[in-house]
């Protein structure tokens, strides 16, 4: 059973006080009689001071007080010394896990994120050590994502840049002519670079909560219907059934353009994740003080460990092919936009191959 830190500190302080007092008492108890006998020994056996008459009561009292003062002085010094030694041992034992935490934090600050602090017996210090270990692991994952981000951005940029470089060299060498088709290909590659730059800029603003929001009273259900109407032709081309259940008014305070961006992303992802013949259902409703829009598909689904990770920038669930030309930060931006509105975007799925559901939730804002 682990002892809680406040109780352990109380016990340690009490033990120091008790040991100090006990040592002082024993010292005085053992030393005082000997010192008194020594003082009385300076008198003769009949209680006479050498060369004088019988000892008076004042002289005996003075001898007792001198012996007691000396014994108390020695006892207090001995008690303080014993208490100091015990306090040093207790402090050293209590500081050992804190020193381990300090060492770990210095190593983490130096970039060694794989450091694990041993868990001490005190629950409070164990919780602190656990938090430091969690911090290290989180920073390690962040560093891994940062490295992967740089690699992904470089990969995203390499393809259009290589194509542009090839077209330009071809034009210079006379291999290509400046025909409309060639210029159209150049324009397409430039648009890819422009889209990547826009996505990275949006990602940065979303993660740093620097979104420029223009909030107005809006109907979340109406925004959902508009987004579905815009993408309906793409669902028809993909031979998918799009079901819209958004007849209830869902009053919110939101930036319509930003929310449309989120809904378009959720519907677009469902479109890409669902094979031909499948169904995507969009539902808008009020629930528990929040307005919700759920996009549910019958597509590839998600494993339990991927449900939260799909919101990480550039993360793609294992075993799923890259089905779009997007940069892979759409869901990260969508969640950032929702949180900028005081809401959230969440995901759920019964498993791979069994479809998934993404829900945008915003606080209700009844119109006056």
N, C-alpha and C positions, 0 to 999 in steps of 0.2 A: 504493500500500500504506500503510495507516494504522499509525503508530508507537504502540506501547503506552505508557501514561503512565509506569510505573516506568522503562522504558528511556529515555524522553525526559527524565525528571527526572535520571537518572544521567548522561546525555550532557550535559545543561545544567550540572550541577554540575562535571563533569569539564572541560567547556569553559571555565567560569569560572576553575577552578584553573589550567588550562594557560595560558590567556591571561594571567592575573596573573603566573604564574611566567616566562613568555616575555618579557613586558614588563620585568619586574624584571631578568632576565638581560641583555637587550639594553641596558637603561639602564646597568647596572653595566659591561657589556663596553665600551660606547662612552664612558662618562663617566670611569671609573676612570683609564685611561691619561692622559687630558687633565688631570685633577686632579693626578695624580702628576707630570706634566711641569711643571705650574704650580708645584707645591711645589719641585721641583728647580730650577726657573728662578729661584727666590729665592736659589739658590746661584750662584756664578759658573760658568763653563764648565768649570773644573777640579774641580768638586765641593767648592769652598770656600764656607763661609758668609760673607756680606759682613762684612768687618772681622775675620774669624777665620781660623784655619788650615783645613786640609782637613777635610771633613765626615767624621764618624765613622760606623761602621756603625749605631750606635744612632740617630743623626740621620736616616740614610736609611730605617731601619726605621720611625721615627716618621712620616716624610713619607709612606711607603707606606700605613701604617695610617690616617693621617688622610684620605688620598685615598680609600682603600677604604671607610671608614666613611661619608664624605660621599656616595660613589657608591651604597652600599647603601641609605642613607636615602632618597635621591632615587628609586632604583629601586623600593624597596618601596612608597613613596607612589604612584609612577606605576603599579605593578602593581595596587595596591588600587583606584586610581581606574578603571583599565581594567576590572578584574574587576567593580567596582560598576556601571559602565555596562552591561556585558554581562549581569550578573545582573538589572538593572532591566528590560532589554529582554526577557530570557527570562521573567521573572516576569510582566511585562505581557502577554506572549503567552499564558502559561498561565492567567492570571486572566481573560482576556477571555471565554472561554466560561462560567466560573463566574459572572462578573458578569451575563452574559446570563441564566443560570439564576436568579440572585437577582432580577433585574428581572422575569422571567416569574412567579416565585412571588409577588412583591408584587402584580403585576397580577391573578393568579389569586385572591389573598386579597381583592382589591378587587372581585371579581365578574366580571372579564374572563376568561372561560374559553376564548376563541378564540385565545389567544396561543400561538404556536409558537416554540420555541427552535431556532435553527439548529444543525445537528449539527456539532460540531468534528471534527477529524481523529483525536483520540485515542479509541480504542474505549471506555475507561472513562468519559470525559466525554460521549461520544456516547450511551452507555447511560444516563447520568444525565439528559441532555437528553431522550432518548426517554421515560424514566419521567415526567419533568415534563410532557411533551406528553400522554402517556397520562393522567396525573392530570387535566390540564385538560379533556381530552375527556370523561373519565368524570364529572367534576363538572358539565360542561355537560349531559351526558345525565341526570344525577341532578336537576339543576335543571329540565330539561324535564319529567322524570317527576313532579317535585314540583308543578310548575305544572299538569300534566295531572291529577295526583291531586286537587288542589284543585278544578279544573273538573269532574272526574268526580263527586267527592263532592257538589259543589253541584248537579250535574245529577241525581244519584241522590236527593237530598233534595228537590229542587224539585217533582218529580212528586207524591209523596205529600203534601207540604205544600200544594201547590196544590189537590189533591183535598180534603184536610181543610178548608182554608179555604173552599172552595166549599160543602161540606156544612154547615159551621157557619153560614155566612152564610145558606144556604137554610133552615136550622132557625130562625135568628133572624127571618128575613123571613116565615116561614110557608110558604115554597115546598115544603119537605119536612116530613114528620111524623116523629116519633121512632119509626118502625116498626122491626121486627126487621131488615128488609132494609137500611134506612139505617144502623142501628147496626152491622150486619155489615160494610158497606162501610167505615165509619169504622174498625172494628177491623182490617180487612185492611190499610188504609193505615198504621195504627199499627204493625202487625206488620212491614211493609216497613221502616219507620224503625228499629224495634228490631233487625231482622236486619242492617241496614246498620251500626248502632252496634256490634253484636256482631262483625261481620266486621272492622270497623276496629280494634276492641280486640284481636281475635285476631291481626290482621296486625301490630299494634304489638308484641305480646308475642313473636310468632314472629321478627320481624326483630331484636328486641333480645335474643333468647334468654332471655326471662323466662317461659317456659312452666312451668306447675306440673305436673310429671310425677310420676305414681305408678307406679313401675316394679315389675313382678312378672314371674315366669317365665310365658311364654305361648307358644302355638303359633301362629305367623304364618299357617299354612295354615288353621287353624280360624277365626281372625279373618277371613280372606278368605272362607271359606265362609259365615260368618254375614252378612257385608256383602252377598254375592251373594244370599243368601236374602231379605234385607230388601228388596232392589231388584228381585227377580224379577218381582213383579206389574207394575212399571212397564215392564220389558222386554217382558212379554207384551202390555201395552196398546199399546206402540209397534211391535208386530209385529217384534221383534228376537229373534234366537237368542242366548241366553247360555250359553256353554260353560264349565264349571268343572272345572279339572284341579288339584285341591289335596288329593290323598290322602296325600302324604308329610308326615310331621311335620317342622316347621321351628321348632326351639326358639330363642326369642329372649328378651331382657329388655326389656320394653316396657310402656307405658301402654296397656292395651287400648282405652280410650275414645278416646284421641288417634289411635291407629293405625286404629281403626274410622272416625274422621273422615277420615283420609287416603284409605283405601280407598273410602269412600262417595263422596268427591269424584272420585276417578279413574274409578270406575264411572259416576257421574252424568255426567261429561264425555263418556265414551264413548257413553253413551245418547243424549245430545243431539247428538253429532257424527255419528252413524250413521243413515242413512236407513232407512226401513222395508224389511224383507227382508234386512238386513245381519246381521252376526255380531259379537259381542263375546266374546273369550276371556279368561278369568282363569286364570293359571297360578301355582302356588306351588312353589318348589323351593329346594334348598340349592346354592350355587355359590361355590366359592373362599372359604370361610370366612364367607360372608354368606347370609342368608336373603332371598330375592327373591320379590316378587309382581308379575307383569307383567299389565297390562290392555291387550289388543290389540284394535283395532276395524277395521272395513272402511269407515270413514267418510271425512270430507272430507280428512283428512291435513294435513300441514304442509309448508311450504317450508323449505329448509335454513336460511334466515336467521331463521325463526320458532321453531326448535326450542328455543333457550334463552330467547328473549324471551317465550314464553308464561308463563314463571315470574315475569315482572315484574308488579307490581301494576297492575291495570286494563288490561293490554295485551291487545289482541285482534288476531289475525292479519289482515292486509289481505285484503279480499275475502270475509271470512267474516261472515255476518250475526250479529247478537246473538240467540242462540237461547234464552237463559235469562233469568230475572228476577233472577239472582244479581248480586252486586256486582262480580264479576270479580277477586276476590283469593283464590279457593279454592286455586289451584295454588301461589301464593306462601306461603300459610299451610301447605299440605301439605309443601312443601319445608322450611319452618322447623321443623315438627314432626319430620320425618325427621332433620334435622341435629341437633335437640335430643336425639335418640336415638343420635347418632353414625353415622347413616345418610345416605341421599340419595334424592331422587326425580329420575329422569332421563326424557328423552323421546327418541324416535326416530321417523323416518317416511321412507318411500321417496319421498315427494313429495305434492303436493296431489292430492286425489282418489284416493289409494292407501292410505288408512288411516294409523293412528299407533299407537304403543305407549308406554305410560308404566309405568315400573318403580320400585317401592319396594324399597329394599335396606336391610337392617339387619344389624348384626353378629350372628353366631350366638352363642348362649349355652347350651351343652349343660347339661342338667339333671343335678344330682349325684344 
